[in-house]
Amino acid sequence: MSQYFKIGKLAASHGLHGDLILHHSLGKKTALKGLEAIFIEDKKDSFIPYFIEKTSAKSDNETFLKLEGIVTKEAARKLTPKEVWLQEIDFIEHSSTSAPIALLGYKLFDIDQLIGEIVEVIEQPHQILCTVIYKGNEALIPIHEESLKKIDKIKKEVVVDLPEGLLDIYTNA
């Protein structure tokens, strides 16, 4: 089964012929050249492909998309503000390795204790929040310059030093 990575959302329709604006966190200006499809999550872990007719870069974090079968402004609006996902191979090809979103799929450690795999990255002005599943619960782990100890791109690991008791709020202990 393919792994999917959330890259952003369809922010708005554009024009009268069903064009869309993709607001993404790929970390670079991109026209997504060579990408055949984006995916929208229909229900938990069930993704529907939308095939791309054409794309063009709008800004560092926005791309114009024209999807097959979406030919009116009204049809495009039905897809906003849905989240957009890419398959792992496409995500790796189109994301910047220095962008925070590149941490998706990395294992997150509190010094030497495995917390879990990073399943979502939320960028905020002064820190990044990484979502992991910790002991069966979704946990938001802040990463900023004081807590970040190491990023190992080869092992795909992030090591942080979390404040005492932070992980306790995500367990029933």
LOPA-115601 format. One line per 4 residues: number of its first residue (from 1); their letters; for each residue x, y, z of N, C-alpha, C, O. Coordinates in Angstrom, 2 decimals, always signed. Example, Ala and Ser with C-alpha at 12.3 -4.5 7.8 and 13.67 -1.06 7.14 Angstrom:
BEGIN
1) AS) +13.19/-5.69/+7.80/+12.30/-4.50/+7.80/+13.20/-3.30/+7.80/+14.24/-3.32/+8.46  +12.85/-2.25/+7.08/+13.67/-1.06/+7.14/+12.90/+0.03/+7.87/+13.41/+1.14/+8.04 .
END
This chain:
BEGIN
1) MSQY) +0.84/-1.19/+0.00/+0.00/+0.00/+0.00/+0.88/+1.24/+0.00/+1.87/+1.30/+0.73  +0.53/+2.22/-0.80/+1.28/+3.46/-0.88/+1.06/+4.28/+0.38/-0.01/+4.24/+1.00  +2.10/+5.04/+0.74/+1.97/+5.96/+1.84/+1.68/+7.33/+1.25/+2.25/+7.70/+0.23  +0.80/+8.09/+1.89/+0.40/+9.41/+1.40/+0.85/+10.47/+2.38/+0.87/+10.26/+3.60 .
5) FKIG) +1.23/+11.64/+1.84/+1.67/+12.76/+2.65/+0.83/+13.98/+2.32/+0.65/+14.33/+1.15  +0.31/+14.63/+3.36/-0.50/+15.83/+3.18/+0.43/+16.99/+2.87/+1.38/+17.26/+3.61  +0.16/+17.69/+1.75/+1.04/+18.80/+1.34/+0.37/+20.16/+1.44/+1.05/+21.18/+1.35  -0.94/+20.19/+1.62/-1.64/+21.47/+1.69/-3.11/+21.30/+1.41/-3.70/+20.27/+1.70 .
9) KLAA) -3.71/+22.35/+0.83/-5.14/+22.28/+0.54/-5.46/+23.08/-0.71/-4.70/+23.96/-1.13  -6.60/+22.75/-1.29/-7.11/+23.52/-2.42/-7.77/+24.75/-1.81/-8.84/+24.67/-1.22  -7.11/+25.89/-1.96/-7.50/+27.10/-1.24/-8.66/+27.84/-1.90/-9.49/+28.43/-1.21  -8.71/+27.83/-3.24/-9.74/+28.62/-3.92/-9.86/+28.18/-5.37/-8.96/+27.55/-5.94 .
13) SHGL) -11.00/+28.53/-5.95/-11.14/+28.36/-7.40/-10.53/+29.60/-8.05/-10.36/+30.64/-7.41  -10.20/+29.47/-9.34/-9.57/+30.59/-10.05/-10.14/+30.64/-11.46/-10.00/+29.69/-12.23  -10.77/+31.73/-11.79/-11.34/+31.87/-13.13/-12.67/+31.15/-13.27/-13.27/+30.74/-12.28  -13.12/+31.01/-14.52/-14.44/+30.46/-14.79/-14.43/+29.02/-15.29/-15.50/+28.42/-15.46 .
17) HGDL) -13.25/+28.45/-15.51/-13.16/+27.13/-16.15/-12.67/+26.02/-15.24/-12.15/+25.02/-15.71  -12.84/+26.18/-13.93/-12.53/+25.11/-13.00/-11.10/+25.04/-12.52/-10.71/+24.04/-11.93  -10.30/+26.07/-12.77/-8.93/+26.08/-12.25/-8.96/+26.24/-10.73/-9.90/+26.82/-10.18  -7.93/+25.73/-10.08/-7.85/+25.78/-8.63/-6.50/+26.34/-8.19/-5.53/+26.30/-8.95 .
21) ILHH) -6.46/+26.86/-6.98/-5.20/+27.29/-6.38/-4.88/+26.32/-5.25/-5.64/+26.19/-4.29  -3.73/+25.66/-5.38/-3.23/+24.76/-4.34/-2.30/+25.54/-3.44/-1.28/+26.07/-3.89  -2.64/+25.62/-2.16/-1.77/+26.24/-1.16/-0.98/+25.10/-0.52/-1.57/+24.25/+0.15  +0.34/+25.09/-0.71/+1.16/+23.94/-0.27/+2.29/+24.35/+0.66/+2.60/+25.53/+0.81 .
25) SLGK) +2.88/+23.34/+1.29/+4.01/+23.53/+2.21/+5.24/+22.79/+1.70/+6.01/+22.26/+2.51  +5.44/+22.73/+0.41/+6.55/+21.97/-0.17/+7.90/+22.66/-0.01/+8.94/+22.06/-0.27  +7.89/+23.92/+0.40/+9.14/+24.61/+0.70/+9.85/+25.22/-0.49/+10.98/+25.68/-0.37  +9.20/+25.25/-1.64/+9.80/+25.88/-2.81/+8.72/+26.20/-3.83/+7.64/+25.60/-3.82 .
29) KTAL) +9.01/+27.16/-4.69/+8.10/+27.50/-5.78/+8.13/+26.32/-6.76/+9.19/+25.90/-7.21  +6.95/+25.80/-7.08/+6.91/+24.62/-7.94/+5.67/+24.62/-8.82/+4.60/+25.06/-8.41  +5.85/+24.13/-10.03/+4.72/+23.93/-10.93/+4.32/+22.45/-10.93/+3.45/+22.05/-11.70  +4.95/+21.66/-10.07/+4.66/+20.22/-9.95/+4.79/+19.51/-11.30/+3.98/+18.64/-11.64 .
33) KGLE) +5.80/+19.87/-12.06/+6.03/+19.27/-13.37/+6.17/+17.75/-13.26/+6.87/+17.25/-12.38  +5.50/+17.05/-14.14/+5.58/+15.59/-14.18/+4.64/+14.89/-13.23/+4.53/+13.66/-13.27  +3.95/+15.63/-12.37/+3.01/+15.01/-11.44/+1.72/+14.67/-12.18/+1.12/+15.53/-12.83  +1.31/+13.41/-12.09/+0.12/+12.96/-12.80/-1.17/+13.20/-12.03/-2.21/+13.48/-12.63 .
37) AIFI) -1.12/+13.07/-10.69/-2.35/+13.16/-9.91/-2.08/+13.68/-8.51/-0.99/+13.50/-7.95  -3.09/+14.34/-7.96/-3.13/+14.66/-6.54/-4.20/+13.75/-5.94/-4.99/+13.16/-6.67  -4.22/+13.65/-4.62/-5.20/+12.79/-3.96/-5.94/+13.59/-2.90/-5.36/+14.43/-2.21  -7.23/+13.30/-2.79/-8.07/+13.89/-1.75/-8.62/+12.75/-0.93/-9.12/+11.76/-1.48 .
41) EDKK) -8.54/+12.89/+0.41/-8.99/+11.82/+1.30/-10.51/+11.83/+1.34/-11.13/+12.80/+1.81  -11.11/+10.74/+0.86/-12.57/+10.59/+0.84/-13.06/+10.24/+2.23/-13.97/+10.89/+2.76  -12.47/+9.24/+2.82/-12.70/+8.86/+4.22/-11.38/+8.34/+4.75/-10.44/+8.17/+3.98  -11.29/+8.09/+6.02/-10.02/+7.72/+6.66/-9.27/+6.68/+5.84/-9.79/+5.59/+5.59 .
45) DSFI) -8.05/+7.03/+5.42/-7.15/+6.15/+4.67/-7.72/+5.67/+3.34/-7.33/+4.61/+2.85  -8.63/+6.44/+2.75/-9.18/+6.13/+1.43/-9.04/+7.38/+0.57/-9.70/+8.39/+0.81  -8.17/+7.30/-0.43/-7.81/+8.47/-1.22/-8.33/+8.36/-2.65/-8.24/+7.31/-3.28  -8.89/+9.47/-3.15/-9.40/+9.53/-4.51/-8.41/+10.33/-5.35/-8.04/+11.45/-4.98 .
49) PYFI) -7.96/+9.76/-6.49/-7.04/+10.52/-7.34/-7.78/+11.53/-8.21/-8.88/+11.25/-8.70  -7.18/+12.67/-8.39/-7.64/+13.68/-9.33/-6.49/+13.92/-10.28/-5.41/+14.35/-9.87  -6.71/+13.64/-11.57/-5.64/+13.71/-12.54/-5.44/+15.15/-13.03/-6.40/+15.89/-13.24  -4.19/+15.51/-13.22/-3.81/+16.87/-13.54/-3.72/+17.05/-15.05/-3.07/+16.27/-15.75 .
53) EKTS) -4.38/+18.10/-15.55/-4.26/+18.47/-16.96/-3.10/+19.43/-17.17/-2.30/+19.26/-18.09  -3.00/+20.45/-16.29/-1.90/+21.40/-16.39/-1.69/+22.09/-15.05/-2.58/+22.13/-14.21  -0.49/+22.63/-14.87/-0.13/+23.35/-13.65/+0.75/+24.54/-14.00/+1.36/+24.58/-15.07  +0.81/+25.49/-13.10/+1.79/+26.57/-13.20/+2.03/+27.13/-11.81/+1.12/+27.19/-10.98 .
57) AKSD) +3.26/+27.54/-11.56/+3.61/+28.09/-10.25/+3.05/+29.49/-10.12/+3.16/+30.31/-11.03  +2.46/+29.77/-8.96/+1.93/+31.11/-8.70/+2.87/+31.88/-7.78/+3.21/+33.03/-8.05  +3.30/+31.22/-6.68/+4.20/+31.85/-5.71/+4.98/+30.74/-5.00/+4.89/+29.57/-5.39  +5.73/+31.10/-3.97/+6.52/+30.11/-3.24/+5.66/+29.02/-2.60/+6.13/+27.90/-2.41 .
61) NETF) +4.40/+29.34/-2.29/+3.57/+28.33/-1.63/+2.21/+28.14/-2.30/+1.29/+27.57/-1.70  +2.08/+28.60/-3.55/+0.83/+28.39/-4.28/+1.10/+27.97/-5.72/+2.04/+28.45/-6.36  +0.25/+27.07/-6.21/+0.35/+26.56/-7.58/-1.04/+26.54/-8.18/-2.00/+26.13/-7.53  -1.16/+26.97/-9.45/-2.42/+26.85/-10.18/-2.54/+25.42/-10.69/-1.57/+24.86/-11.20 .
65) LKLE) -3.74/+24.83/-10.55/-3.99/+23.47/-11.03/-5.22/+23.45/-11.92/-6.21/+24.15/-11.66  -5.16/+22.66/-12.96/-6.34/+22.35/-13.78/-6.47/+20.83/-13.72/-5.59/+20.10/-14.17  -7.59/+20.35/-13.17/-7.83/+18.92/-12.98/-8.80/+18.40/-14.04/-9.73/+19.10/-14.45  -8.57/+17.17/-14.46/-9.47/+16.53/-15.43/-10.89/+16.47/-14.87/-11.08/+16.12/-13.70 .
69) GIVT) -11.87/+16.81/-15.69/-13.27/+16.70/-15.30/-13.80/+17.86/-14.50/-15.01/+17.95/-14.26  -12.94/+18.77/-14.07/-13.38/+19.95/-13.33/-13.35/+21.11/-14.33/-12.30/+21.68/-14.61  -14.54/+21.46/-14.87/-14.58/+22.42/-15.97/-15.38/+23.69/-15.66/-15.46/+24.60/-16.49  -15.95/+23.75/-14.46/-16.69/+24.96/-14.09/-16.19/+25.48/-12.75/-15.60/+24.76/-11.95 .
73) KEAA) -16.44/+26.75/-12.53/-16.10/+27.38/-11.26/-16.83/+26.69/-10.10/-16.27/+26.52/-9.02  -18.08/+26.29/-10.34/-18.87/+25.63/-9.30/-18.28/+24.27/-8.92/-18.22/+23.93/-7.74  -17.85/+23.50/-9.92/-17.22/+22.20/-9.64/-15.92/+22.38/-8.86/-15.62/+21.58/-7.97  -15.16/+23.41/-9.19/-13.91/+23.69/-8.48/-14.18/+24.08/-7.03/-13.46/+23.66/-6.13 .
77) RKLT) -15.22/+24.87/-6.81/-15.54/+25.31/-5.44/-15.92/+24.14/-4.54/-15.71/+24.20/-3.32  -16.47/+23.06/-5.11/-16.82/+21.88/-4.31/-15.57/+21.19/-3.75/-15.66/+20.43/-2.78  -14.42/+21.45/-4.35/-13.18/+20.83/-3.89/-12.42/+21.70/-2.89/-11.39/+21.29/-2.36  -12.92/+22.91/-2.63/-12.25/+23.79/-1.68/-13.00/+23.77/-0.35/-14.23/+23.73/-0.37 .
81) PKEV) -12.34/+23.79/+0.76/-10.90/+23.78/+1.02/-10.40/+22.38/+1.38/-9.91/+22.18/+2.50  -10.51/+21.44/+0.51/-10.09/+20.06/+0.80/-8.57/+19.94/+0.85/-7.85/+20.64/+0.14  -8.11/+19.02/+1.74/-6.68/+18.78/+1.87/-6.17/+17.96/+0.69/-6.89/+17.10/+0.17  -4.94/+18.23/+0.29/-4.32/+17.55/-0.85/-3.18/+16.68/-0.36/-2.38/+17.08/+0.49 .
85) WLQE) -3.12/+15.48/-0.90/-2.12/+14.48/-0.52/-1.36/+14.03/-1.76/-1.90/+14.03/-2.87  -0.11/+13.64/-1.57/+0.68/+13.05/-2.63/+1.17/+11.68/-2.18/+1.35/+11.43/-0.99  +1.39/+10.79/-3.15/+2.03/+9.52/-2.82/+3.47/+9.81/-2.45/+4.04/+10.82/-2.86  +4.05/+8.91/-1.66/+5.38/+9.12/-1.11/+6.42/+9.46/-2.18/+7.20/+10.39/-2.00 .
89) IDFI) +6.44/+8.73/-3.27/+7.46/+8.96/-4.30/+7.33/+10.35/-4.91/+8.35/+11.00/-5.19  +6.10/+10.83/-5.12/+5.88/+12.17/-5.65/+6.22/+13.24/-4.61/+6.76/+14.29/-4.95  +5.90/+12.96/-3.36/+6.22/+13.89/-2.27/+7.73/+14.12/-2.21/+8.18/+15.26/-2.11  +8.49/+13.04/-2.26/+9.95/+13.14/-2.18/+10.49/+13.96/-3.36/+11.39/+14.78/-3.19 .
93) EHSS) +9.95/+13.73/-4.54/+10.42/+14.42/-5.73/+10.10/+15.92/-5.71/+10.91/+16.72/-6.18  +8.95/+16.30/-5.19/+8.50/+17.69/-5.31/+8.71/+18.55/-4.07/+8.50/+19.76/-4.14  +9.12/+17.98/-2.95/+9.31/+18.80/-1.75/+10.78/+19.17/-1.60/+11.67/+18.43/-2.02  +11.01/+20.30/-1.00/+12.37/+20.75/-0.69/+12.87/+19.97/+0.51/+12.14/+19.79/+1.48 .
97) TSAP) +14.11/+19.50/+0.45/+14.65/+18.72/+1.58/+14.87/+19.59/+2.80/+15.01/+19.07/+3.91  +14.90/+20.92/+2.62/+15.10/+21.79/+3.77/+13.77/+22.30/+4.36/+13.78/+22.97/+5.39  +12.66/+21.98/+3.73/+11.36/+22.42/+4.24/+10.94/+21.57/+5.43/+11.22/+20.37/+5.46  +10.26/+22.17/+6.41/+9.80/+21.38/+7.56/+8.94/+20.18/+7.16/+8.98/+19.15/+7.84 .
101) IALL) +8.17/+20.29/+6.08/+7.31/+19.19/+5.66/+8.13/+17.96/+5.27/+7.60/+16.85/+5.25  +9.40/+18.14/+4.97/+10.27/+17.01/+4.62/+10.47/+16.06/+5.81/+10.97/+14.96/+5.62  +10.09/+16.48/+7.01/+10.21/+15.62/+8.20/+9.11/+14.55/+8.27/+9.18/+13.66/+9.12  +8.12/+14.63/+7.40/+7.07/+13.61/+7.39/+7.68/+12.23/+7.19/+8.53/+12.04/+6.32 .
105) GYKL) +7.25/+11.29/+8.01/+7.77/+9.93/+7.91/+8.99/+9.68/+8.78/+9.39/+8.53/+8.95  +9.60/+10.74/+9.32/+10.76/+10.56/+10.20/+10.30/+10.01/+11.55/+9.15/+10.22/+11.95  +11.18/+9.31/+12.24/+10.91/+8.85/+13.60/+11.35/+9.96/+14.55/+12.42/+10.55/+14.40  +10.50/+10.25/+15.54/+10.76/+11.32/+16.50/+11.15/+10.69/+17.84/+10.45/+9.84/+18.37 .
109) FDID) +12.29/+11.14/+18.38/+12.81/+10.64/+19.64/+12.89/+11.76/+20.66/+13.25/+12.89/+20.32  +12.56/+11.46/+21.92/+12.85/+12.34/+23.05/+14.13/+11.80/+23.65/+14.10/+10.83/+24.41  +15.25/+12.40/+23.32/+16.61/+11.94/+23.62/+16.78/+10.51/+23.10/+17.17/+10.33/+21.95  +16.51/+9.48/+23.92/+16.71/+8.10/+23.44/+15.42/+7.28/+23.44/+15.45/+6.07/+23.19 .
113) QLIG) +14.29/+7.91/+23.73/+13.00/+7.21/+23.74/+12.23/+7.52/+22.46/+11.99/+8.68/+22.13  +11.84/+6.47/+21.72/+11.05/+6.66/+20.51/+9.65/+7.13/+20.90/+8.96/+6.49/+21.70  +9.23/+8.25/+20.32/+7.89/+8.78/+20.56/+6.95/+8.25/+19.49/+5.85/+7.78/+19.80  +7.37/+8.31/+18.22/+6.55/+7.82/+17.13/+6.99/+8.41/+15.80/+7.96/+9.17/+15.73 .
117) EIVE) +6.26/+8.06/+14.75/+6.55/+8.58/+13.42/+5.80/+9.88/+13.20/+4.64/+10.02/+13.60  +6.47/+10.85/+12.58/+5.85/+12.14/+12.29/+4.85/+11.95/+11.16/+5.22/+11.57/+10.05  +3.57/+12.22/+11.44/+2.51/+12.03/+10.45/+1.96/+13.35/+9.91/+1.25/+13.36/+8.91  +2.28/+14.45/+10.58/+1.85/+15.76/+10.11/+2.81/+16.81/+10.65/+3.32/+16.67/+11.76 .
121) VIEQ) +3.05/+17.85/+9.86/+3.90/+18.96/+10.27/+3.08/+20.24/+10.14/+2.54/+20.54/+9.08  +3.00/+20.98/+11.24/+2.24/+22.24/+11.27/+3.24/+23.36/+11.52/+3.88/+23.41/+12.57  +3.37/+24.26/+10.55/+4.31/+25.36/+10.69/+3.65/+26.53/+11.39/+2.55/+26.95/+11.03  +4.33/+27.05/+12.41/+3.89/+28.24/+13.13/+5.03/+29.24/+13.11/+6.16/+28.87/+12.80 .
125) PHQI) +4.78/+30.50/+13.45/+5.83/+31.51/+13.33/+7.13/+31.20/+14.10/+8.21/+31.43/+13.57  +7.04/+30.70/+15.33/+8.24/+30.52/+16.14/+8.60/+29.07/+16.41/+9.58/+28.79/+17.09  +7.81/+28.14/+15.88/+8.10/+26.73/+16.10/+7.34/+25.89/+15.08/+6.48/+26.38/+14.35  +7.69/+24.63/+15.07/+6.99/+23.66/+14.23/+6.35/+22.67/+15.18/+6.96/+22.25/+16.17 .
129) LCTV) +5.12/+22.28/+14.89/+4.45/+21.23/+15.66/+4.42/+19.97/+14.80/+4.00/+20.00/+13.65  +4.89/+18.89/+15.38/+4.86/+17.61/+14.69/+3.80/+16.73/+15.35/+3.78/+16.57/+16.57  +2.92/+16.17/+14.54/+1.91/+15.26/+15.04/+2.46/+13.85/+14.95/+2.93/+13.42/+13.90  +2.39/+13.12/+16.07/+2.79/+11.72/+16.12/+1.70/+10.95/+16.86/+0.92/+11.53/+17.62 .
133) IYKG) +1.65/+9.65/+16.65/+0.75/+8.80/+17.43/+1.60/+8.21/+18.56/+2.49/+7.39/+18.32  +1.31/+8.65/+19.79/+2.07/+8.24/+20.96/+1.16/+7.44/+21.89/+0.19/+7.97/+22.43  +1.49/+6.18/+22.08/+0.70/+5.27/+22.93/-0.78/+5.31/+22.57/-1.64/+5.33/+23.44  -1.06/+5.33/+21.27/-2.43/+5.27/+20.78/-3.14/+6.61/+20.71/-4.29/+6.68/+20.27 .
137) NEAL) -2.48/+7.67/+21.13/-3.09/+9.00/+21.11/-2.32/+9.94/+20.19/-1.10/+9.84/+20.06  -3.04/+10.85/+19.55/-2.39/+11.86/+18.73/-1.72/+12.87/+19.65/-2.37/+13.43/+20.54  -0.43/+13.12/+19.43/+0.32/+14.06/+20.26/+0.95/+15.13/+19.39/+1.48/+14.83/+18.32  +0.89/+16.37/+19.84/+1.53/+17.49/+19.16/+2.83/+17.81/+19.89/+2.82/+18.20/+21.06 .
141) IPIH) +3.93/+17.64/+19.18/+5.25/+17.84/+19.78/+5.88/+19.10/+19.17/+6.10/+19.16/+17.96  +6.18/+20.10/+20.02/+6.80/+21.32/+19.49/+8.28/+21.11/+19.19/+9.01/+20.47/+19.96  +8.71/+21.66/+18.07/+10.13/+21.62/+17.73/+10.57/+23.05/+17.47/+10.03/+23.74/+16.60  +11.55/+23.49/+18.25/+12.12/+24.83/+18.08/+13.59/+24.75/+18.43/+14.08/+23.68/+18.81 .
145) EESL) +14.30/+25.84/+18.32/+15.75/+25.77/+18.45/+16.22/+25.29/+19.83/+17.30/+24.71/+19.92  +15.45/+25.52/+20.90/+15.88/+25.04/+22.22/+15.67/+23.54/+22.38/+16.47/+22.88/+23.05  +14.61/+22.99/+21.77/+14.32/+21.56/+21.99/+14.96/+20.65/+20.95/+15.17/+19.47/+21.24  +15.27/+21.15/+19.77/+15.82/+20.32/+18.70/+17.29/+20.01/+18.97/+18.10/+20.92/+19.15 .
149) KKID) +17.61/+18.73/+19.00/+18.99/+18.31/+19.24/+19.66/+17.82/+17.97/+20.84/+18.10/+17.75  +18.93/+17.09/+17.12/+19.57/+16.53/+15.92/+18.51/+16.11/+14.91/+17.44/+15.62/+15.27  +18.83/+16.29/+13.62/+18.05/+15.72/+12.52/+19.02/+14.87/+11.72/+20.01/+15.37/+11.19  +18.73/+13.58/+11.63/+19.55/+12.64/+10.87/+18.78/+12.26/+9.62/+17.87/+11.43/+9.66 .
153) KIKK) +19.15/+12.87/+8.48/+18.43/+12.63/+7.23/+18.67/+11.23/+6.70/+17.82/+10.69/+5.99  +19.80/+10.63/+7.02/+20.09/+9.28/+6.53/+19.24/+8.25/+7.27/+18.64/+7.37/+6.65  +19.18/+8.35/+8.60/+18.36/+7.42/+9.39/+16.89/+7.84/+9.45/+16.05/+7.09/+9.93  +16.59/+9.06/+8.95/+15.25/+9.63/+9.01/+14.77/+9.70/+10.46/+13.72/+9.17/+10.83 .
157) EVVV) +15.57/+10.38/+11.28/+15.27/+10.53/+12.70/+15.41/+11.99/+13.13/+16.28/+12.72/+12.65  +14.53/+12.40/+14.05/+14.59/+13.71/+14.68/+14.70/+13.47/+16.18/+13.90/+12.73/+16.75  +15.71/+14.10/+16.81/+15.90/+13.95/+18.25/+15.64/+15.30/+18.91/+16.23/+16.32/+18.53  +14.75/+15.29/+19.91/+14.43/+16.50/+20.66/+14.61/+16.22/+22.14/+14.67/+15.07/+22.57 .
161) DLPE) +14.71/+17.28/+22.92/+14.76/+17.18/+24.38/+13.51/+17.90/+24.89/+13.48/+19.13/+24.98  +12.49/+17.11/+25.22/+11.19/+17.69/+25.61/+11.15/+18.06/+27.08/+11.85/+17.44/+27.89  +10.35/+19.05/+27.43/+10.17/+19.40/+28.84/+9.58/+18.23/+29.63/+8.77/+17.46/+29.11  +9.99/+18.10/+30.86/+9.50/+17.05/+31.75/+7.97/+17.07/+31.81/+7.37/+18.13/+32.02 .
165) GLLD) +7.36/+15.92/+31.62/+5.91/+15.79/+31.75/+5.10/+16.09/+30.50/+3.89/+15.87/+30.49  +5.74/+16.57/+29.44/+4.97/+16.91/+28.23/+4.26/+15.69/+27.65/+3.09/+15.78/+27.28  +4.95/+14.57/+27.57/+4.34/+13.38/+26.99/+3.24/+12.81/+27.89/+2.35/+12.11/+27.41  +3.31/+13.10/+29.20/+2.31/+12.57/+30.14/+0.90/+13.09/+29.83/-0.08/+12.41/+30.12 .
169) IYTN) +0.79/+14.29/+29.23/-0.54/+14.81/+28.95/-1.24/+14.05/+27.84/-2.45/+14.19/+27.65  -0.48/+13.23/+27.08/-1.05/+12.46/+25.98/-1.34/+11.01/+26.37/-1.74/+10.21/+25.53  -1.14/+10.67/+27.62/-1.47/+9.32/+28.09/-2.47/+9.43/+29.23/-2.68/+10.51/+29.79  -3.07/+8.36/+29.55/-4.06/+8.35/+30.64/-3.42/+8.10/+31.99/-4.10/+7.78/+32.97 .
173) A) -2.10/+8.24/+32.06/-1.39/+7.96/+33.32/-1.51/+9.10/+34.29/-0.98/+9.02/+35.39 .
END
